[in-house]
Amino acid sequence: MTQRFDFEALDKTLRDILGTKDDANRLKLFGGMPILLGGDFRQILLVIPKGKQQEVIHACINRSDLWQHCQLHTLSCIMQVNEYNYDDEHDTQKHSFNKWVLDVGEGKVQARCKDGEDEPTWIKIPNDYIVRSEKSPIETIVDTIFPDYTVRQEDEEHLRERAILTPQNDDIEQINKHMFKKLHGATMTFKSSDEICKGSTDNIEQHHAYPVEFLNKLNFPGVPPHKLKLKIGQPIMLLRNLSPSAGMCNETRLIITDFQKFVLQARIITGSHVGKMPRSTIRSPFKGH
């Protein structure tokens, strides 16, 4: 997602810096320093404001002279969709879906224009990959991905193998509310802090400009809402790398096991630390009620 001009500037900068010790480094790529780049052109490209397809492609690093010196390693396995069943037998339907997703990313699926657009950006999804909704769309997708959720909500293997992805936070909130009602147990409500920073020099003016009611309505991506409702046994996901050695990495899924004052206790259900309780105490920035 980084423009090629940034990499070219980094190349020139490292040549100048490392060339002060050895003039031969001025002739080497990135001054002779190994550079590792991570990303996938099939997922997310860089953003060119109001730019067309050719402008976006022209700004990618594979259009730079540096690209011919790169050694490319490709990924061909979609980890989100396991192609094997519980009995380790190959699932042809999952394999077909994975192949279709890769074909979409590589541009092998024919696209078409819509509503007078200049560039073909729309593709047709096969009927086999579409869930038909005869009732509420949210209830349909939940029942399809998590069948018998009310009965199997304590089955960690059942929860570990499934997930619902949505492009918008509003959809996530509606799905979470729907599944939250199906969970057993009492509800614990955590409220966020609703005060202006005491260290601000304009604290008095800001206090009147940003009342508590306004602060409680703020909702940012990646940040919990003002009122966060949780239950024991509820699956949660970690969004920060807190302690990789203890399995506390980004996107690690856990099950809430207990509530304490400003502290959530949970058990890891994914990764190489399945079943372990994180040793590090994680305090919640919320007030429990």
C-alpha positions as CSV (number, residue, x, y, z in Angstrom):
1,M,0.0,0.0,0.0
2,T,3.1,2.3,-0.2
3,Q,3.9,4.3,-3.3
4,R,7.0,3.3,-5.2
5,F,8.4,6.8,-4.8
6,D,8.7,6.2,-1.1
7,F,10.8,3.1,-1.7
8,E,12.9,4.9,-4.2
9,A,13.5,7.7,-1.7
10,L,14.4,5.1,0.9
11,D,16.9,3.5,-1.5
12,K,18.7,6.8,-2.1
13,T,18.7,7.7,1.6
14,L,20.2,4.3,2.7
15,R,22.8,4.6,-0.1
16,D,23.9,8.0,1.3
17,I,23.9,6.9,4.9
18,L,25.6,3.6,4.5
19,G,27.9,5.0,1.9
20,T,29.7,7.1,4.5
21,K,31.4,4.0,5.9
22,D,32.0,2.3,2.6
23,D,31.8,3.9,-0.8
24,A,30.8,0.6,-2.4
25,N,27.4,0.8,-0.6
26,R,26.5,3.8,-2.8
27,L,26.3,1.4,-5.7
28,K,24.2,-1.3,-3.9
29,L,20.5,-1.5,-3.7
30,F,19.3,0.1,-0.4
31,G,23.0,0.6,0.5
32,G,23.5,-3.2,0.8
33,M,20.9,-3.5,3.5
34,P,18.4,-6.4,3.1
35,I,14.8,-5.1,3.0
36,L,11.7,-7.3,3.6
37,L,8.4,-6.1,2.1
38,G,5.1,-7.6,3.2
39,G,1.8,-7.3,1.3
40,D,-0.5,-8.7,-1.3
41,F,-1.5,-6.9,-4.5
42,R,-4.5,-9.1,-4.7
43,Q,-6.0,-7.7,-1.5
44,I,-5.5,-4.0,-1.0
45,L,-3.7,-1.6,-3.3
46,L,-2.4,1.8,-2.3
47,V,-4.8,4.8,-2.4
48,I,-4.5,7.5,-5.0
49,P,-7.1,10.2,-4.3
50,K,-9.5,10.4,-7.3
51,G,-7.0,8.3,-9.3
52,K,-8.0,5.8,-12.0
53,Q,-6.9,2.2,-12.4
54,Q,-3.8,3.0,-14.5
55,E,-2.7,5.7,-12.0
56,V,-2.9,3.3,-9.1
57,I,-1.0,0.6,-10.9
58,H,1.7,3.1,-12.0
59,A,2.3,4.1,-8.4
60,C,2.9,0.5,-7.2
61,I,6.4,-0.7,-6.4
62,N,6.2,-3.4,-9.2
63,R,6.4,-0.5,-11.7
64,S,9.6,0.7,-10.2
65,D,13.1,-0.2,-11.3
66,L,13.6,-1.7,-7.8
67,W,11.2,-4.5,-8.5
68,Q,13.6,-6.3,-10.8
69,H,16.0,-6.8,-7.9
70,C,13.3,-8.2,-5.6
71,Q,12.9,-11.9,-4.9
72,L,9.2,-12.7,-4.9
73,H,7.5,-15.3,-2.6
74,T,3.8,-16.0,-3.3
75,L,1.1,-17.3,-1.0
76,S,-1.4,-19.8,-2.4
77,C,-3.2,-21.1,0.7
78,I,-6.1,-19.2,2.2
79,M,-5.8,-19.8,5.9
80,Q,-9.2,-18.4,6.7
81,V,-10.9,-21.3,5.0
82,N,-9.6,-24.7,5.9
83,E,-10.0,-27.2,3.0
84,Y,-10.3,-30.2,5.3
85,N,-13.2,-31.5,7.4
86,Y,-13.0,-32.6,11.0
87,D,-12.1,-36.1,9.8
88,D,-9.1,-34.7,7.7
89,E,-10.9,-35.5,4.4
90,H,-10.5,-32.9,1.6
91,D,-13.5,-30.8,1.1
92,T,-14.0,-30.1,-2.6
93,Q,-16.5,-27.3,-2.0
94,K,-14.1,-25.4,0.2
95,H,-11.3,-26.0,-2.3
96,S,-13.4,-24.6,-5.1
97,F,-14.2,-21.5,-3.0
98,N,-10.6,-20.9,-2.3
99,K,-9.6,-21.2,-5.9
100,W,-12.4,-18.7,-6.9
101,V,-11.2,-16.2,-4.3
102,L,-7.6,-16.4,-5.7
103,D,-8.9,-16.1,-9.2
104,V,-10.7,-12.9,-8.2
105,G,-7.5,-11.4,-6.8
106,E,-5.5,-12.3,-9.8
107,G,-8.1,-10.8,-12.2
108,K,-9.0,-14.1,-13.8
109,V,-12.7,-13.6,-13.1
110,Q,-14.4,-11.5,-15.8
111,A,-15.6,-8.1,-14.6
112,R,-18.1,-5.8,-16.1
113,C,-19.2,-2.2,-15.9
114,K,-22.3,-1.0,-14.1
115,D,-24.3,2.2,-14.2
116,G,-22.3,3.8,-16.9
117,E,-18.9,3.3,-15.2
118,D,-15.7,3.6,-17.3
119,E,-13.9,0.7,-15.7
120,P,-15.2,-2.8,-15.2
121,T,-15.2,-3.3,-11.4
122,W,-18.1,-5.6,-10.8
123,I,-18.0,-9.4,-10.8
124,K,-20.8,-12.1,-10.5
125,I,-20.7,-14.3,-7.4
126,P,-21.6,-17.9,-8.1
127,N,-24.9,-19.0,-6.6
128,D,-23.2,-21.7,-4.6
129,Y,-21.5,-19.1,-2.5
130,I,-24.6,-17.0,-1.8
131,V,-26.8,-17.6,1.3
132,R,-30.4,-17.0,0.3
133,S,-32.4,-15.2,3.0
134,E,-36.0,-16.0,3.5
135,K,-36.2,-14.1,6.9
136,S,-33.9,-11.6,8.6
137,P,-30.5,-11.5,6.7
138,I,-28.6,-11.3,10.0
139,E,-30.5,-14.3,11.5
140,T,-29.9,-16.2,8.2
141,I,-26.1,-15.7,8.1
142,V,-25.8,-16.5,11.9
143,D,-27.8,-19.7,11.5
144,T,-25.7,-20.7,8.5
145,I,-22.2,-20.0,10.0
146,F,-23.1,-20.9,13.6
147,P,-25.7,-23.7,13.4
148,D,-27.2,-24.6,16.8
149,Y,-25.4,-21.7,18.4
150,T,-27.6,-21.6,21.5
151,V,-26.7,-25.2,22.2
152,R,-23.0,-25.2,21.1
153,Q,-21.9,-21.8,22.4
154,E,-19.6,-23.6,24.9
155,D,-18.0,-25.7,22.2
156,E,-14.7,-24.0,21.6
157,E,-13.9,-26.1,18.5
158,H,-17.2,-25.1,17.0
159,L,-16.4,-21.4,17.6
160,R,-12.7,-21.7,16.6
161,E,-13.5,-22.9,13.1
162,R,-16.0,-20.2,12.3
163,A,-16.1,-16.4,11.9
164,I,-18.3,-13.8,10.2
165,L,-16.5,-11.0,8.3
166,T,-18.3,-7.7,7.3
167,P,-17.0,-4.6,5.5
168,Q,-18.8,-2.1,7.8
169,N,-18.8,-1.6,11.5
170,D,-22.6,-1.1,11.5
171,D,-23.1,-4.6,10.3
172,I,-20.8,-6.0,12.9
173,E,-22.7,-4.2,15.7
174,Q,-26.0,-5.6,14.5
175,I,-24.6,-9.2,14.3
176,N,-23.0,-8.9,17.7
177,K,-26.3,-7.7,19.2
178,H,-28.2,-10.6,17.6
179,M,-25.7,-13.2,18.9
180,F,-25.3,-11.6,22.3
181,K,-29.0,-12.1,23.0
182,K,-28.5,-15.9,22.5
183,L,-25.8,-16.1,25.1
184,H,-26.6,-17.5,28.5
185,G,-25.6,-15.7,31.7
186,A,-25.9,-12.2,33.3
187,T,-24.9,-9.1,31.4
188,M,-22.0,-6.9,32.6
189,T,-21.9,-3.4,31.3
190,F,-18.7,-1.4,31.0
191,K,-18.8,2.4,30.5
192,S,-16.0,4.3,28.9
193,S,-14.3,7.4,30.5
194,D,-16.2,10.5,29.7
195,E,-14.0,13.3,30.9
196,I,-11.8,15.9,29.1
197,C,-8.0,15.4,29.7
198,K,-7.0,17.1,33.0
199,G,-3.7,18.1,31.6
200,S,-5.2,20.4,28.9
201,T,-4.5,24.1,29.3
202,D,-8.0,24.9,27.9
203,N,-9.8,22.5,30.2
204,I,-12.6,24.9,31.2
205,E,-13.4,25.9,27.7
206,Q,-13.3,22.3,26.4
207,H,-15.5,21.2,29.3
208,H,-18.3,23.4,28.0
209,A,-17.6,22.7,24.3
210,Y,-17.7,18.9,24.7
211,P,-20.4,17.9,27.2
212,V,-20.7,14.4,28.6
213,E,-23.7,13.6,26.3
214,F,-21.6,14.4,23.3
215,L,-18.6,12.3,24.4
216,N,-20.8,9.3,25.1
217,K,-22.1,9.4,21.5
218,L,-18.7,9.2,19.9
219,N,-18.0,5.9,18.1
220,F,-14.6,5.3,16.5
221,P,-13.4,2.3,14.4
222,G,-11.3,-0.1,16.5
223,V,-12.6,1.4,19.8
224,P,-15.4,-0.1,21.8
225,P,-18.6,2.0,22.2
226,H,-19.4,4.0,25.3
227,K,-21.5,1.1,26.8
228,L,-19.8,-2.2,26.2
229,K,-22.0,-5.2,27.3
230,L,-20.2,-8.5,27.9
231,K,-21.1,-12.0,29.3
232,I,-19.1,-14.9,30.7
233,G,-18.5,-17.4,27.9
234,Q,-18.6,-14.7,25.2
235,P,-16.0,-14.9,22.5
236,I,-13.8,-11.8,22.1
237,M,-10.9,-10.8,19.8
238,L,-7.7,-9.1,20.7
239,L,-6.9,-6.1,18.5
240,R,-3.3,-5.3,19.8
241,N,0.0,-7.2,20.1
242,L,0.2,-7.2,23.9
243,S,2.4,-10.2,24.5
244,P,3.3,-12.4,21.5
245,S,5.3,-14.8,23.6
246,A,2.2,-15.5,25.7
247,G,-0.1,-15.8,22.6
248,M,-1.6,-12.3,23.0
249,C,-1.4,-11.2,19.4
250,N,-3.6,-9.2,17.1
251,E,-6.7,-11.2,16.0
252,T,-6.2,-13.8,18.8
253,R,-9.7,-15.1,19.9
254,L,-10.5,-15.7,23.6
255,I,-13.4,-16.8,25.8
256,I,-14.3,-14.6,28.8
257,T,-14.1,-16.7,31.9
258,D,-14.5,-14.2,34.7
259,F,-15.0,-10.5,35.6
260,Q,-13.1,-8.6,38.2
261,K,-12.9,-4.9,39.0
262,F,-11.7,-3.2,35.8
263,V,-10.2,-6.6,34.7
264,L,-11.4,-9.2,32.1
265,Q,-10.1,-12.8,32.6
266,A,-10.2,-14.9,29.4
267,R,-8.9,-18.1,27.9
268,I,-7.2,-18.4,24.5
269,I,-9.0,-20.5,21.9
270,T,-6.9,-19.9,18.8
271,G,-3.2,-20.1,17.9
272,S,-0.4,-22.1,19.5
273,H,-1.5,-21.2,23.1
274,V,-5.0,-22.8,23.0
275,G,-6.4,-23.4,26.4
276,K,-3.9,-21.1,28.2
277,M,-4.8,-18.2,30.4
278,P,-2.7,-15.1,29.7
279,R,-0.3,-14.4,32.5
280,S,-0.2,-10.7,32.0
281,T,-3.1,-8.8,33.7
282,I,-5.0,-6.7,31.2
283,R,-6.9,-3.8,32.7
284,S,-9.9,-2.5,30.9
285,P,-10.2,1.3,30.4
286,F,-13.9,1.1,31.3
287,K,-16.0,1.4,34.5
288,G,-18.0,-1.7,35.3
289,H,-21.6,-1.5,36.4
